[in-house]
Amino acid sequence: MSHQRCPATKGTIHEFLVAVDALRQGFRVYRNISGGPVDLILTKPGLMLRVQVKTQPQRSALRGNDVLAIVTKDGRIRYRARTRRVARKFENCTVLY
């Protein structure tokens, strides 16, 4: 039996990794369970951000989202934001031009 994970399982694990990191950074986290272009919603007072979680950077992933969270093979998370204002809300976030 193979120990490889199916893409859906891998995506779910990555979403949970990003959710835990966002909680650590003081966000409230809401997860999309019905599918669609947004994986997570992150909120702080006066702020709501739509987040797409991917394993590789894709400019198109920001379409309709404020933040792209990239989970690397070693489990590190890199954040890419649509604007500087959003990037300042995260630790180690850059703007995706």
N, C-alpha and C positions, 0 to 999 in steps of 0.2 A: 504494500500500500504506500502511495506517495505521501510525503509530508508537505507538499506544496499547498499553499492556500489558494483558494479561488479568488478572483479579483474582488468580488463583493466583500468577502471576509477581510481581505487586506485593506480595502477602503474603510470598512467599519472600524478596524483597529486604528488606522491613521486618524480618523475623525475623533475617536476617543482620546488619542494622544494629544491632539490639538485642543480638545475640550478641557482636558486636565491642565494643560499649560495656560490656557486662557483663564481658567478658574484661579490658578496660582497668581496671575497678573491682575486679579481683582474684577474680572468680568463675570456676569451671569451668562450662562450658556444654555441655548435651546437648540435641539437637534432635529433636523428634518427627518421624519420617518416614512414619508410617503413618496420620496423621489422628487426630482426637480433640480433647477440650476443652483440652488443654495444648499450647502451642507449644514452650516451652523449659523445661528444668529447670536451675536455677542452684544450684551448691553452693559452700560454703566449709566448712572443718572444723566439724562439729557443726551444720550448717545445710543444709537443702534447701528450695528455693522453686520453686513452679510458676508459670509466667509465660504470660499470654495477650497476644499482640501484636495491636493494632488501630490503625486510622487515626482513630477517633473514640472519645471516652470512652463507655463503656457499662457501667453498674453490673452488668448481668447477666454481663459478661465475667469478673467476679471469682468467679462461682459455680464452686467447685472449684479456684480458683487463689488464690495469695497476692498476686500482683502483676499489674497491668495496665500494659503498656508501650504508650504512644500515640506513634505516629510521625506527625509533622505533614507537611504538603505540602512544607515546606522541609527535611525530613530531621532535624529536631530530635526528641529523644525526651523524653517526659514520663512519669515513673513515678507510679503511684497504687497504694498498698498497702492491704491489708485492715486492718492494725494499725500502731500506732506502732513497735512492736518491729521489724517488717519494714521500715518506712519508713526507720528509722535505718541500715539496711544499705546504702542507696543514696545517691548524690549526687542532690540535687534531687528528692526523692520526697515526696509528700504522702499523707495518709490519705484514702481515698475513703469518705466517710460515707454 
